[in-house]
Amino acid sequence: MVRLDGSHPLPDVEAHGGGRRREPTYSVRFDAAELWSDAQHGACVHVDLWESYLEPA
Amino acid sequence: MSSEDAHHPAPVSPVERRVAALEALLTERGLVPEGFIEETIRRYESEIGPMNGAKVVARAWTDPGYKQRLLADATAAIAEFGFGGAEGDHMVVVENTPAVHNVIVCTLCSCYPWPTLGLPPAWYKDPPYRARMVREPRALLAEMGCQLPDGTEIRVWDSSAEVRYLVLPQRPPGTERLTEAELAALVTRDSMIGVAIL
């Protein structure tokens, strides 16, 4: 986890009429080798995710 | 397009008809003021564009205090120029160095920092860019003319939530005597997305 970006409405809930449920969002860093079996060397991907997308690791 | 085709414009597509119907309904019901959509598009197409981001980059190159503020709180530092608002409320600037190259993508759709870069180019919205930039960034960057040394680490930033990113490119060599305004003229849109180096 490289950054916590404050709390923002979760679009998955809001888009289905569930109101503005706010959740913290995080920027999470994945080494390319963790994502792809044939990953190119020396690369990483940061994905910005709402808290409920994440599981404790 | 040949001159023959020019006499036969393409028929209106179903999606264009649907958008026109939605816009007519929104206007009729008073949800969108008359001309609002056209005015918004015109502003982002002709007034707000990558020259805003270029000014930010040139100041960061010439003013170490500003660069520090920009990397610590990009939204506030960019607001010093009066740039902000929709798609620029939560900005993060990522700095290129000789060891690290940053590049931005939105794998979900086409999220992009409008107040600093304007509207996104068509290729940024296309599935091949969005898929390949996370899958094989080094190969895709090379295809786009951005050849990086083998040892350079590539950091891909997927703006898949509320943050919008801007890349701070490396200042080109031999520009020590240039003024801030002259430097801004060198900064390209692609360098601030991270698909080009200067």
Contacts between the chains, C-beta under 8 A, distances in Angstrom:
chain1	res1	chain2	res2	distance
A	3	B	92	7.3
A	3	B	163	7.9
A	5	B	90	6.4
A	5	B	161	6.9
A	5	B	162	6.6
A	5	B	163	5.4
A	6	B	90	7.6
A	8	B	161	6.7
A	8	B	162	4.6
A	25	B	161	4.3
A	25	B	162	6.1
A	25	B	163	7.6
A	27	B	92	7.9
A	27	B	157	7.7
A	27	B	163	7.0
A	32	B	137	7.9
A	35	B	134	7.7
A	36	B	135	6.3
A	40	B	136	5.6
A	40	B	137	6.8
A	40	B	138	4.7
A	40	B	139	6.7
A	40	B	154	7.9
A	41	B	138	7.9
A	42	B	138	7.6
A	42	B	150	7.7
A	42	B	151	7.2
A	42	B	152	7.0
A	42	B	153	5.0
A	42	B	154	6.3
A	43	B	137	5.3
A	43	B	138	6.4
A	43	B	153	7.3
A	43	B	154	4.3
A	43	B	155	7.7
A	43	B	156	6.7
A	44	B	153	7.4
A	44	B	154	7.5
A	44	B	155	5.7
A	44	B	156	7.0
A	45	B	134	5.0
A	45	B	156	4.5
A	45	B	158	6.3
A	46	B	155	6.7
A	46	B	156	6.7
A	46	B	157	4.9
A	46	B	158	6.4
A	47	B	107	7.9
A	47	B	158	4.8
A	47	B	160	5.7
A	48	B	158	6.5
A	48	B	159	6.3
A	48	B	160	4.8
A	48	B	161	3.6
A	48	B	162	7.4
A	48	B	163	5.6
A	49	B	160	6.9
A	49	B	161	6.5
A	50	B	161	6.4
